[in-house]
Amino acid sequence: MYDRSLPPEGLAEFARAAERLGVDDLWVVEDLGFAGGVSAATLALAATERLRIGIGIVPAPFRNPALLAMELATVARLFPGRLVAGIGHGSPDWMAQVGAASPTKLALLEETLVAVRSLLSGTTTDVAGRTVRIDDVTLVHPPAEPPPLVTGVVRPRSLELSGRVADGTIIAEGQGPDRVTAALAHIDRGRAAAETPRPAHELIVFTHLYLGDDPAATAPVIAEYTEWLGIPAADVFLAAGTPDTAATRITSLWDAGAHTVVLRPVGPDPLDQLAAILPAVTSGR
């Protein structure tokens, strides 16, 4: 992950360096006041040749579905097969700050996913939902290969929704193998309830990476995710310690069912940490 705290002008070189190190994905972030997700993804795609670039995530309340589909279609046409679009509820506090808080978060996310997927397929789309209204809209330039639409969600009902209508689910940082396994159960319940069979569902797990032994470096992360996830500090999961120890913890996420693990380095040297952890991870795969 290119952390949201890093300036956008450093993204292109970071992406090229990550590609040279051999990673498969690079994920960018859209949080209120930081960089825009679609523009950041486009920059990273233009700077690289093979990396898959994920947006984790654009908030549905923040984005009109038709405009979001237009943006994603443009990027997907320019870089076919290399974009993953993450959509979520957005932080309630942040959405309230911009007048976008929604009392119908589940309906808004589902209707946004359905509308964006329909538009990206080139279909003339009409949606008369609880929150989304689209009347006879067709994309003139739909992508030949629509990007996967994945959700970034946490709670059980949202995870079930993701299984029912999305192409994948992002599990936020701080959650270890037990919570990954529990999330999969909710996702699978949603998949089983889908009106039509869904294709393979990708489980993407974000986790912090810290190679070191200074508790002060990870204390702010643990405090933030203790509050946000509502779990004890001891249960906040990080891939931390020596490269071998961190690699073992990353592998435990794969073993729990993750298809993709996205590392969010903690500290001032993200590329150095990435270079150190990759040999330890790949030697065990």
C-alpha positions as MATLAB code, in Angstrom:
seq = 'MYDRSLPPEGLAEFARAAERLGVDDLWVVEDLGFAGGVSAATLALAATERLRIGIGIVPAPFRNPALLAMELATVARLFPGRLVAGIGHGSPDWMAQVGAASPTKLALLEETLVAVRSLLSGTTTDVAGRTVRIDDVTLVHPPAEPPPLVTGVVRPRSLELSGRVADGTIIAEGQGPDRVTAALAHIDRGRAAAETPRPAHELIVFTHLYLGDDPAATAPVIAEYTEWLGIPAADVFLAAGTPDTAATRITSLWDAGAHTVVLRPVGPDPLDQLAAILPAVTSGR';
ca = [
       0.000    0.000    0.000;
       1.064    3.532   -0.730;
       0.134    5.033    2.603;
      -2.303    7.928    2.595;
       0.164   10.009    4.628;
       2.712    9.998    1.796;
       2.582   12.848   -0.736;
       1.051   12.076   -4.129;
       4.134   13.326   -5.984;
       6.060   10.344   -4.591;
       3.599    7.732   -5.804;
       4.984    7.165   -9.308;
       8.519    6.356   -8.150;
       7.197    4.271   -5.256;
       5.102    2.248   -7.706;
       8.061    1.704  -10.036;
      10.246    0.621   -7.114;
       7.581   -1.786   -5.855;
       7.272   -3.263   -9.330;
      11.039   -3.776   -9.523;
      10.913   -5.607   -6.180;
       8.458   -8.072   -7.676;
       5.184   -7.415   -5.888;
       1.898   -8.238   -7.622;
      -0.337   -5.409   -6.404;
      -0.098   -1.830   -5.255;
      -3.056   -0.341   -3.402;
      -3.891    3.330   -3.040;
      -6.248    4.937   -0.554;
      -9.071    7.461   -0.708;
      -9.689    9.041    2.697;
     -11.182   12.454    3.357;
      -8.617   15.215    2.943;
      -5.995   12.945    1.401;
      -5.457   11.989   -2.269;
      -8.278   10.986   -4.618;
      -8.419    7.242   -5.226;
      -9.142    7.198   -8.966;
      -6.521    9.811   -9.813;
      -3.937    8.070   -7.612;
      -4.669    4.714   -9.244;
      -4.304    6.249  -12.700;
      -0.944    7.753  -11.770;
       0.330    4.413  -10.438;
      -0.898    2.539  -13.509;
       0.769    5.016  -15.864;
       4.055    4.685  -13.981;
       4.188    0.877  -14.177;
       3.879   -1.902  -16.716;
       2.413   -4.947  -14.996;
       1.279   -4.082  -11.452;
      -2.352   -4.543  -10.577;
      -3.517   -1.355   -8.883;
      -6.295   -1.432   -6.317;
      -8.349    1.424   -4.931;
      -9.102    0.813   -1.290;
     -11.683    2.346   -1.117;
     -13.951    5.017   -2.591;
     -16.918    5.705   -0.288;
     -20.289    5.100   -1.941;
     -21.900    8.150   -0.247;
     -19.147   10.324   -1.693;
     -19.557    9.183   -5.311;
     -22.412    9.368   -7.773;
     -22.561    5.866   -9.344;
     -22.766    7.160  -12.915;
     -19.750    9.418  -12.465;
     -17.834    6.643  -10.706;
     -18.589    4.263  -13.579;
     -17.407    6.857  -16.099;
     -14.130    7.338  -14.216;
     -13.499    3.617  -13.785;
     -14.362    2.893  -17.403;
     -11.832    5.436  -18.628;
      -9.044    4.006  -16.468;
      -9.949    0.398  -17.303;
      -9.841    1.146  -21.051;
      -6.401    2.701  -20.709;
      -5.013   -0.117  -18.515;
      -7.075   -3.246  -19.209;
      -6.942   -5.988  -16.605;
      -4.888   -3.998  -14.112;
      -7.467   -2.109  -12.020;
      -9.434   -3.247   -8.977;
     -12.092   -0.853   -7.710;
     -12.885   -0.925   -4.011;
     -16.117    0.667   -2.790;
     -17.320    0.929    0.787;
     -19.563    2.759    3.234;
     -16.972    5.371    4.143;
     -16.245    6.550    7.670;
     -19.491    7.903    9.198;
     -17.664   10.845   10.755;
     -15.993   11.778    7.486;
     -19.180   11.418    5.487;
     -20.943   13.681    7.984;
     -18.217   16.300    7.512;
     -19.110   16.645    3.828;
     -22.878   16.280    4.171;
     -22.874   12.768    2.682;
     -23.901   10.682    5.698;
     -26.490    8.076    4.719;
     -29.114    6.482    6.969;
     -29.383    3.605    4.462;
     -25.756    2.529    4.163;
     -26.430   -1.061    3.128;
     -28.918   -0.104    0.421;
     -26.635    2.634   -0.874;
     -23.639    0.314   -1.167;
     -25.606   -2.468   -2.836;
     -27.362   -0.181   -5.288;
     -24.084    1.560   -6.117;
     -22.374   -1.763   -6.854;
     -25.251   -2.957   -9.016;
     -25.460    0.325  -10.928;
     -21.717    0.659  -11.517;
     -21.416   -2.957  -12.683;
     -24.323   -2.537  -15.087;
     -22.902    0.663  -16.542;
     -19.399   -0.800  -16.921;
     -20.864   -3.727  -18.862;
     -22.175   -1.308  -21.490;
     -25.802   -1.942  -20.556;
     -28.349    0.845  -20.699;
     -29.059    1.209  -17.013;
     -32.132    2.172  -15.020;
     -32.069    2.053  -11.236;
     -34.957    3.177   -9.038;
     -33.659    2.158   -5.645;
     -33.987    3.491   -2.144;
     -30.898    5.655   -2.604;
     -29.723    5.445   -6.225;
     -31.649    6.878   -9.179;
     -30.406    6.349  -12.721;
     -32.637    6.822  -15.744;
     -31.660    5.454  -19.154;
     -27.881    5.967  -18.898;
     -25.411    4.180  -21.182;
     -21.638    4.539  -21.228;
     -20.456    5.462  -24.715;
     -16.999    4.000  -24.011;
     -17.403    1.018  -21.668;
     -14.273   -1.032  -21.026;
     -13.774   -4.297  -22.862;
     -12.691   -5.774  -19.517;
     -14.613   -4.215  -16.612;
     -12.566   -4.030  -13.411;
     -13.541   -6.191  -10.445;
     -15.711   -4.357   -7.931;
     -14.767   -5.234   -4.370;
     -16.055   -3.893   -1.083;
     -14.199   -2.667    1.959;
     -16.525   -3.630    4.810;
     -16.326   -4.898    8.394;
     -19.695   -5.778    9.932;
     -21.539   -9.089    9.368;
     -24.452   -7.710    7.326;
     -22.059   -5.773    5.096;
     -19.884   -8.853    4.617;
     -22.942  -10.852    3.590;
     -23.878   -8.091    1.154;
     -20.371   -8.261   -0.292;
     -20.647  -11.990   -0.817;
     -23.974  -11.534   -2.556;
     -23.119   -8.726   -4.992;
     -19.361   -7.967   -5.082;
     -16.401   -9.604   -6.799;
     -14.310   -9.541   -3.644;
     -13.977   -8.189   -0.141;
     -11.275   -6.104    1.512;
     -10.651   -6.940    5.162;
      -9.261   -3.903    6.963;
      -5.996   -3.775    8.885;
      -5.762   -5.099   12.417;
      -7.694   -8.314   11.828;
      -5.946  -11.640   12.199;
      -6.671  -15.172   10.972;
      -9.618  -15.777   13.304;
     -11.421  -12.671   12.105;
     -10.575  -13.512    8.489;
     -12.152  -16.946    8.933;
     -15.213  -15.406   10.591;
     -15.555  -12.856    7.781;
     -15.425  -15.623    5.193;
     -18.362  -17.349    6.853;
     -20.491  -14.226    6.434;
     -19.291  -13.727    2.854;
     -20.113  -17.343    1.980;
     -23.579  -16.930    3.491;
     -24.135  -13.991    1.179;
     -22.848  -15.893   -1.832;
     -25.243  -18.725   -1.084;
     -28.135  -16.255   -0.958;
     -27.337  -14.596   -4.306;
     -30.142  -14.757   -6.863;
     -27.677  -15.846   -9.536;
     -24.388  -17.661   -8.897;
     -21.507  -15.287   -8.336;
     -18.041  -15.867   -9.861;
     -15.011  -16.513   -7.676;
     -14.760  -14.078   -4.770;
     -11.347  -12.613   -3.923;
     -10.565  -12.043   -0.251;
      -8.079   -9.175    0.130;
      -6.604   -8.619    3.583;
      -4.789   -5.435    4.549;
      -2.228   -5.718    7.346;
       0.392   -3.444    8.841;
       4.033   -4.398    8.370;
       6.698   -3.404   10.866;
      10.170   -4.923   10.835;
      11.709   -3.897   14.128;
      11.528   -4.231   17.882;
      10.449   -0.765   19.057;
       6.983   -0.948   20.662;
       6.650    2.813   20.361;
       6.568    2.496   16.566;
       3.446    0.355   16.561;
       1.698    1.798   19.635;
      -0.281    4.430   17.646;
      -1.444    1.772   15.188;
      -2.579   -0.539   17.960;
      -4.397    2.301   19.716;
      -6.165    3.385   16.512;
      -7.368   -0.085   15.575;
      -8.316   -1.007   19.128;
     -10.781    1.867   19.031;
     -11.915    1.472   15.415;
     -12.462   -2.294   15.505;
     -13.646   -2.335   19.109;
     -11.276   -5.129   20.114;
      -8.637   -5.482   22.853;
      -5.199   -4.108   22.054;
      -3.740   -7.606   22.329;
      -6.014   -8.757   19.490;
      -4.888   -6.120   16.979;
      -3.001   -8.056   14.315;
       0.235   -6.827   12.726;
       2.920   -8.523   10.660;
       5.673   -7.343   12.988;
       9.042   -8.413   14.345;
      11.873  -10.003   12.388;
      11.370  -10.748    8.690;
      10.826  -14.432    9.470;
       8.313  -13.675   12.221;
       6.437  -11.183   10.065;
       6.440  -13.629    7.139;
       4.912  -16.320    9.359;
       2.136  -13.944   10.344;
       1.490  -13.024    6.705;
       1.348  -16.707    5.809;
      -1.221  -17.250    8.566;
      -3.570  -14.878    6.717;
      -3.239  -16.910    3.528;
      -3.828  -20.076    5.505;
      -7.010  -18.543    6.931;
      -8.388  -17.971    3.436;
      -6.918  -14.710    2.151;
      -6.157  -14.681   -1.557;
      -4.257  -11.395   -1.484;
      -2.392   -9.809    1.431;
      -1.688   -6.086    1.147;
       1.128   -4.811    3.355;
       0.894   -1.358    4.886;
       4.401   -0.541    6.155;
       4.705    1.387    9.414;
       7.553    3.877    9.673;
       9.691    6.060    7.418;
      11.264    3.310    5.259;
       8.423    1.414    3.539;
      10.418    0.251    0.525;
      13.304   -0.993    2.670;
      10.862   -2.997    4.771;
       9.238   -4.358    1.628;
      12.612   -5.410    0.211;
      13.418   -7.187    3.488;
      10.112   -9.043    3.870;
       9.641  -10.314    0.301;
      12.412  -12.963    0.366;
      11.135  -14.285    3.703;
       7.560  -14.466    2.397;
       8.349  -16.026   -0.968;
      10.659  -18.647    0.519;
       7.696  -20.057    2.386;
       5.270  -20.140   -0.552;
];
